[in-house]
């Protein structure tokens, strides 16, 4: 039976509307003229059921009533859940033992895995990825909540999501809403506006759409400062500058967490609020050689510039110091990385969630953070795949511990929750270890401490009173015209004009344009799944045709328009190099042409001395070629074919790039960070004047990339173009030339040239 047909509502005058499922066994209590849900079905009004009390009072009462098994389940955070579930691959699940396509299940039905972890493992925190539609998401959420309400103490589910508002369909995290949702630039594009108000507006709108999809926690924002330009998580950040990142982090979290007016319950929290889980403490943007800690090859964050403290600023000056009433971000996620030699107390080099210095002493002690700390996904699982594979556990620095010991150590360090862990038993085993070492009373208190933090985040949002959705209302809210318009306007403000030789832009409407097809060789995505070879137009010709006359004959064109993305050269590890007797480590290149790392370190700053691993991870003298080297060919070939007529380059930037390979051949260059095709066309034709600024430096060469320090921002030699402009942080052009305004005055660094 569908949950939608079994939900009943009770109105409180001067209090919250209660929603409950008639299948759950929950009844309604009346006390003092008010109504309350009898969630534990004992016929009494317990403090945790009394919405008149504070979230803290309610959480403490509920935690005291929970069994160790129930608290252990609360500490779990599920692996990725698609709605409906996929039938193949790493995230596959079944319905009645059958794949979705063979099961006869409805798309909103619960999977076998979901039923098991909700009932057997007491799990209540679920990570949602792709959903078929807002209506399906709402119906699935209602079924989950009805199931949760029917068991134990009636604790609701706290569903969550990675960012899903991207305009770039190729983005790793653009799982989508399954239907229309407001589309915004990537986080790096929000940074390119240099406008906290735009970011706050995004948070306000995205939170309403999240709640309409049944999502109460955002696994965002990512506020690491991206101080190494090669890092593949760069486009999920607010760039490399700590002050800009702090200001935008504060605005983002305020937007997500704050409810106002009749939507507020108390202290800024309410029915429009979404918990923000800021990541990744203490900053993951300084991986050696630009490598990323999702992979075994990138487990080490290094600090050659002795600049660890600056990486904390977006947290302690931004997300932990809000302007709004909620005060600070309600949750924090440490990164996978081992922050090398940054523990002066214990001298440990372990993954950040395992470090008692980084969590207990620094985050909770020095900075007084008392919200939820949740590990990144699968840090407690064994490493089971190659060093360039995402599909593996990531127990960096504690590979020798058992799975249970990998739960116990973070618990003792001050962690509350384990990301990507569906099974309760290792948490219970960790509890037993604590009892053996510290006694039953100590461990019971330690578990309740985490339970209170986790439960408060649910009480604040009104989930215990009414976690249910109305599918029709969800469809109305998600992607409504007002929200779509706001997202599109932010896209326009995020586009950066880098070059405009002889005022090539704006182009005349209805001019003839030649747009070359874009070739992408076969490869693999960041999950390791194969991706096909493609040769196709990189932009919708139907949309381009609304602004220009599109021709396949370059000799007929008035100008050429070439769409490219920044160079992609892999993870920094090559199994082929290992097979040939090397250490496996290769450069990450930001140029298209083959690159040889002449100026790399002779000896890496970090490595793994274990047998079978690599202590010296240097790649000096090795070569690599960008996967999308054909992007450069497209520019040079178009330039030649157009015989002196203007060539415009539109560049999708996920990372900084060495543009020296083509810049002189381009008459105009615009950069974007994930926008719709229409937004690019409106800037090209002058319907909108560009106003975006670079949220990072663009390097002059790969030599400056190799010689910069991974942990230091603004330390590269920047590209100077044929017009004499320097592509430095906070640079951008409008129709009148280099932008100079209150944003550049506030954020541009002293001594910068433009």
N, C-alpha and C positions, 0 to 999 in steps of 0.2 A: 504493500500500500504506500502511496506517495505521502511524504510528510506534509506536503502542502494542504492535503485534505484532512489532516488530523491535528492541526495547530489551533489552539484556542487562545484568546487574548482577554485579559482582565484589566480594566482601567482603574488606576488609583487617582483620586482627586488630590492634586498637590503632590503627586509622587509618580513613579515610573509605571508605564504600561507593562504588565507581565505577559510573557509568551511562554506557552508550554505545550508539549505534545500529549494527547490523550492516550498514546500508546506507551508512555514512559512510566506510568504509575505515579507521577507527581500529582499531588492535590494542592488546593489553595487554602491557606489559613487566613482567618480574619482576626485581627487584633487592633483594638483602639480605633476602629473605623477604617483601618487600612488592610490591604491584601498582600500576602506573601506566599512564595512558593515553598512547599515542604519538600525540599530537594532530597533529604535523606529518608523521607517517608516515615518519620517517627511520631507524627502527630503533634510535635512541639515546634515552637518558633525558636530556633537556635540563633545565636548571634550572627553566624555567617549568612543566614537566610534573611536577616533584617537589614533592608536597604537604607534604613535611617542611620546606621552606624557608618563609621569611616572605613575605607578600604583596608587600612592597616588592622583595625579591630576585627573586621570580618576575616581577613586572611589569617591572623593569628589563631582565631577560634577554629577555623577550618583545618589549618595545619595540625593543630593539637588533636583533632579527631581522626586524622588520616593514619592509615597503617603505613609501615615502612615501605610495603610494596606499592601503595598508592603514591607515595611521595617519589619513589624511584621512577614510576611511570611518568610523573609530572616532569622529571628531569630529562626525559627523552624528547628529541626533536626528529620527526620522521625524515626518511629519505624522500626524494622527489616524487610527487604524486600528480599524474596527469588525469584529467577528467574529460572523457573516460580514459581508462588506463591503456597504455600502449601494450601491444602483444608480443613485441620482440625487443631484444637489447637489454641493457643494464637495468632499466627501470620497468621491465615488464611485470604485469600482474594478471590475475585471473578472476573470473566470476563463476562460482560454482565449479571450480576446477577447469574451466574452459577459457580460451582467449575471448576477448570481447566480441569479436566478429561472429563467433560460433555459439555464444552463450545465450543469446536472446535477451540479454540485460538491456535496460535503459541506460542512456549515457550518464545519468546522475546516480545510478545505483552504486552501492559501496562494493569495493573489491574484497576478495578473500583476505588479502593482506591487511586492508584497513580494518575489517571486522576483527581480525586477530590482534592487531596492535592496540585497538581501542579496548577490547575486552580482556585479553590475556595479559597484555603488557601495561595496561592502564595509561597508555600514551594519550596526551591531550594537545600536543603541539604538532601541527601538520604543515609541511611545506608543499604548496600548490605550484605546479608549473602550468602547462597548457590546459585551457578549458575550451569546451566546444562553443559555448555562448554564455552571456551573462545569465540567461534564464537557467541553463543547465547548472552553472556554478551555484546559483541560489538554491536550486532544488537539492543538489548534492550536499551543500552546507546544511540545509535543514535536516536531511537524513542523518548526517554525522551528529548534529546537535541533539536530535531525538534519541539516537543510540546512546550518546554520552550521558544524557539526562536520565536515561533508564537504569544506569549502572551506578553502584556504589553510592557516593555522596552527591551525585548529580553535577559533577564538575564539567562545565562546557568545554568545547574545543576552542583552541586559539590558533586559527589558520593564518598562514603567512605566505609571503611572496617575495621573490627577488624582483628588481625593477621590471615593469612590463609596459611602460609608456613610450618606448623608443619609436622613432620614425624610421630607423634603419633596420630593415627586415633581416639583414645579415648579422645583426648583433647577437652575441652569445646568449644574452639574458632576455632577449625579446620573445619571451614565451607567449605573450599576447593574452588578450582577454577572451579570445574566441568570439570574434565579432568586433564591432567598432568600440574603440576606447580612445580617449583624447591622446593625441600624439604630440610628443615633446622632443626637444633635442636630447641627445645623450647627456649624462651628467657633465661631461666636458663641454658640451654645447651650452648648458646653463651657465657654466663658468665663463664662457666666451661673451656672455651678455654683461659680465662684471656688475650685475644688478641683483642684490639680495632680494629685492621685492619680487622680481620675476621668479626666483627660486621659492620664496615663501608662497606665492600664488600657486605654483606647481604643487607644493605640499598640501595646500588646502583643497585643491581639486582632486588630486590623486587619492587623498585619504577618503574623500566621499565615494569615489569609485571603488576603492578597495573595500570599504564597508558594505557597499552594494553587492560586491562579489563574495561577501562572507569572510573577508580578510581583515584580521585585527592587528597583525604585526607586519611591518615592512622590514625586510632584511637589507636595509639601506638607511642612510646614505653611506657611500664609500668615501671616507674622508682622509685616506692616506694621502700625504703629499707625494706626488709622482716625481721624485727627484732623479730617477734614472729614466732617460727618454726611451729606452728599449723595452720597458716593462709592458707586458701584454694586457695588464689591467689598467693601463693609463687612461683609457677613455671612460672608465667608470668613476674616475676621480674628478675633483674640481681643479686639476692641474698641479703645478709644482709649487705654487706660492702659499706659504702658511697663513698669511693674513687673509688673503682672498678665500682660501679654503675654510678658515675659521668663520668668517662672516657668512659664507654660503651654507656651511653646516648648521649654524645657528638658525638661519632662516628656514632651511629645509625641515629641520626637526620641529621648529615652532609650527610650521604649516601643517605637518602631519599630525602632531599630537594635540593641537588646540581645538577645542569645541567652544562655540560662542552662543550667547542668547539662550533660547529654550533647549538647544541641543547640548548645553553644558550640564553635567551632573554636579561636579564640584572641582574646584582648584584647576580649572581649565580643561579638565578631562570630561569626556562625554561621548555621545552617540556618533559624532563625526571624527572622533580621535582614533588614530592608529599608532600603536607603539612603534617607535623608531629604534632599530637595532643598528647602532653606528659601528662601522668597521673600517679598518682592522687594527685594533690596539696591538702594540704601540706605534703602528705604521708599518706597512709592508712594501713601501715603494723603493726600497734600497737593496733589492736582490742583487747579488754579485753578478756582474756582466749583463744585468737586465733580466736575468732568468726569474721565473715565477715559481712560488712554492706549492702550487697545485701539483707540480711535478717533482720527482725525486732529484732531478738535476738542479732544482732551484731552491733548495731548502734553506739556504743561508742568506740572511740580510746582513750587510756589512756597513761599516761606518768609518771609512778611511778619512773622512773630514771631521771626525769627532763631533758629529752634528745630531746625535740621538735626540736631544731635548727638543729641537725644533719640530720633529715629527709628532710630538705630543700636542702642539698648539691647537690644531683643529678640534681636538677633543676637549682639552682643559679650558681653552679660551672661546670655544664655539659651542659644541654639542652639550657640554656640561655647564654652560653659562647662558641659558636661554633668556630672551626678552619676555617670553610669555609665561603664564602662570604655572605651567607644568614643570618648570625649573631646569630639568636636565633630561637628556635622552634616557628612555626607560630600560634600554638594554645595550650591551656592548659585545661585539664579537672580536676576540683576538685572532690574529692571522696564523697561518700554518708555520710561518718562518721561525727559524732559530735566529734571534737577534744576537749576533756573535759578540761575545765578551762585553755584554751590557748588564751583567749581574754582579755587582760589586760585593754582595753579601755572601752568596753561596758559590759563586764562580761556575754556575751551571750553564751549559749551552744546550738548551732543550727548546722544543717548540713553545711558542709564547703562552699557550694555555696551560702548559706544564710548569711554568716558572712561578714559584711562590714569590719571588722578588717582583716580577712584573705585574702580577695580579694582586697578591695580598699586600705587599709592602708599598708598591708604587700606586696602582690604580685605586685600591680600597683604602690604603693607609695615607699616603701623602696627599692624594687628591680627593679623598672622602667619598668615593663613588659607592653607593649602596644599592644600585639597580641590579638587574639580571646580567650575569656574564655567561654567554653561551659559546661553546667552542665552535670553530669552523667544522665543516662536514667531514666525517670519517677520520678524525685524527686518532681514534683509538683502534682502528682496524689495522691489520697487517699490510705491509707493503707487498703487493702481489704481482706487480706489472713492471714494465720497463721504465727507465728513468724519464722518458718523455711521454708517459701515458697518464692521462687524467684518472683513468678507471682503476684506482688503487687506494688502499688506505694510506694515510699520511702521518705516521707516528714519529715525526722527525725528532731525533735526539734521544728517543726512548724505545728504539726498535727492539732492544733486548728485554723489555718488560712484557709481562703477559697482558692480555686484553683487559682483565680485571684490574691489574696494577695500573694500567693506563687510564682507568676511571678513578681509581683511588687518588693518584697523585694530583690531578687537577682539582678534585674535591677538596683536598687539603690545602691547595693553593688559593682557593676562594672561588672556583668556578661553580656555577649552579646547574648547568645544562649541557647536554652532549648532542651536537648537531649531526644529523644523518644516522642516528642510532635508534633502531626500532625495538631492540631486545632489552628486556628488563634485567635479565640474570647477571650480566657483568656489573650493573650498578648495585645489585643486592650483594654480590660478592665483595665489592668495594666497601659496602657497609659493614660486612662481617670482618673485613680486615681492620676497619677503624675501631670496631668493638674490641677486637683482640689487642689493639695497641693502646686505645684511649678509654675503653669502657663503654657500656651501653648508653649511659646518660649523656655522655659527651657526643656520641654519634647521633643519637636521637635529636639533640639540640642542633647539631650541625645540619641535619636533614631538614628540620623545621625552618631553620634560617633560610635555606634556599626555597623551600615551599612558600614561605611568606612573600618573598620577592616575586616569585612566579605568579602567585595568586593575586597579588595586588594589581599587577598589570591587566588582569582579567576583570577584577571588580571595578576598576576605574572606568572601564569602557561600557559597563552595564550588561556584560555578557551573561551574568548569572540571572538577571531579571528577564532579558529577552534576547536570545541569540539568533532568533529566527528572521528570515527574509521573506518578502513577497516578490515572487519572480517578476511580476509585471512592473513593479517599482524599480527593481534592479535594472531591467531593460531600459526604463525611462532615464535613470540616472547615468548609467555608464555610457560615456561618449555622447552626451547630449550636445546640442549645437553650441551652447555657451562655453562648455568645457573644450570642445574642439577648437573654437575660435581662439581661446586663450592659449592653447598649446601651439596653434599655428603662428600666432603673433610672436611667441617666444622663439619658434624656429627662425622666423625672419630676423629677429634681433641677434641670433647666434651666428649668422653667416659673416665671415671675415673676408674683406677685400684686401688681398695682399699686394696685388700689382695692377696698375691701370695705365699702361704706357700710352702716351698721346691721347688720353681720355677715350680709349677704346670702348669702355662702358660708360653709360648704358648703350645697349644696342638698339637699333631701330626696330620697332615692332614690324612683323611680317617680312623681315629680311630673310634671305635664303641661307640656311644653315646646313653644314655637313657634319653629321655626328657619326664617327666611326664605331663599328661594333667593338666590343671588348672581349678579349680572349682570356679565359681562365683555365689553366691546366688542371688535370685531376689532382686531388690532394686529400686532406682529411681535416675535419673540424676539430675543435678543441677537446671534444670528447673522444677523438680518435676514430670517429666514423668516416668512411670514405666519402668524398665529395666528387661529383662528376665534372668532366671537362665541359666547358660552355663557350659558346661564341655567339653573342647576342647583343642587342642594343642595351646599353647600361641605363637607359632612361626610357620612360614611357613616350613613345613617338606621338601618341594621341595627345598627351599633355603638351609636349614640345610644339605640336602642330597648332595649338591654340595661340601660341605666341610668335611662331616663326613658320616660314615655308621650309619644310624638311626635304632635302634632296640627297640621293645616293651618289650623286656625281659631283665630286669636289670642284671640278672646273666651273660648275654653275654657281657655286656657293659664294655668298658675300663674306662669310667667315666660317671657321671651323670651331666646333665645340667638343672638347675631349674630356670624358669623365674617367677619372682614375681614383685609386685609393693609395694610401701610404704603403711603402714596401713591406712585404711580409716574408720573413726568412726562417720562421720556425721557432722552436723553444730554446735553442742554444745547446741542443744535444742531438747526436747522430749515432744511431745504432750501426750504420755503415762504417763510421769512423772507428767504432769499437771493434767491429768485425775485422778491420784492417790493421788492428794492433794499437790503435790510438786510445786515448782516455775517454773518448766519446764526446768531449766538449768542443763546440764550434761557436763561432761568433753569431750574434744577432745583429743583422745589418739594417740600417735605415736608408740604404740606397738601393737602386734597382740593378745596377750593373754588378758583376761579380766583385766581391769585396774580400781582400786578404788582410787579416788582423796583424799588420806590421807593428803597430804601436800598443798592442795589448800587454798585460802583465806577464812577466816570465813565470811568476809563481802566484797562484791564487791566494786570496786573503783567508779563505776558508775551504775546508774539505773534510772528507770522512776517512778516518784512519782504519776503519774496520776492514778485515780481509774481504776482498771482492768489491770494495768500493774504491773511491778515488780521493786521495789527499790533495794532490795538485790538479786543480781543474782549469789550468791555463789552456787557452786556445790560440796562443800567439803563433802567427805564421799560417794558420789555417784559413780556408776560404769558404765562402757561402754565396749563393745567388738568390735573390728574391724570387719567391714563388710567382709573383705577378710582374716579372720583368717586362712583360709585353706591354704594360701600361706606358712605360717610357717609349717603347717603339711606336706606340700609337700617336704620341705627341710629335715625335720627330718625323714620322711618315706623313702625318697630316700637314705639318709645316711645309714639307717639301711639295706635297700635292697642291697646296693652296697658292703657291708661287707668290708669296709676299702679302697675301690678304691676311687679315687678323686671325690669330689662333687664340682661343680662350680655353683655359683649363679649369675644370671644376674638380676639386680634390676633396675626397672624404678622408678626414684625418682621425685615426684612432691613436696615433702616436706622432711625435715630431718626425720630420722627414728631411733628408738631404735633397733639397730642391735644386741645388746647383747643377744637377744633371740635365735639367730642362728649362730652368727659369728664363734664361736668355732667349729661348725660342718661343716663349709665350708672350703675347701682348697683354693679356690680363689673366690673373689667377684669383679664383675665389676658393675659400676653404669652408667646409662645413663639418659638423660633428654628428651627422644623422638628421637629415631633414627630408621632407617630401619634395618630389620633383618640382612641384608647382612653386615652392618657396624659392628654389634656385632660379627659375624662369622669371619670377617677379623682380628679383634683384638684377638679373642680366638686362631686363628691359627698362629698368628705372622706375617701375611701379613702386618700388620700395628702395630707399637709400640704405646701403650697408652701414651697420653700426657696431658689428662685433669686433672684439679684440682678441689677440692670441693669448690663451691662458697658459702658454708655455713658450720656451725658446725653440727656434728652428735652427739646427746646427749647420755650421758652414761646411763641415766635412765629417767623415767617420773618425778622423784623427781626434777631433775635439770631443767626440762622443767617448772614445776610449780613454782619453786623458781626464775627463771630468770625474768627480767623486760621486759614487752612487747615492750618497746620503745628502748631498749638497745641491740646493736649487740655484738657478741663475749662474751657473759656472761654466757655460760653454761659449765659445766664439760663435757668434750668430751669422747667418747668411746675409750678405749685402747684395741687393739686386742691381740690375742694370740701370735702375732709376736712382740709385744711391740710398735706398731705404734699407734699414736693418730689421730683420725679422726677429725681433726680440719680444720678450714678455710684454703684454699690453700694447703691442703694435697693431694697427689696423688703419685702413683708409676709408674715407667717404668720397663723395664726388668732388669735394674741394681739396683733398689731399690727406695728409696724416691727421688722424683724429687726436685732438687735444681737448679734453673736457674734465669734468670733476672726477670721473672714473680714473683717467690716466694720472691726474694729479694725486689721487689718493693711493693708487696701487703701484704706479711705475717706480722702479728702483732708482735711487740716486746714481747719477753718472751714466744712465742708459742713453745710448744714441738711438735716433730714429731716422 
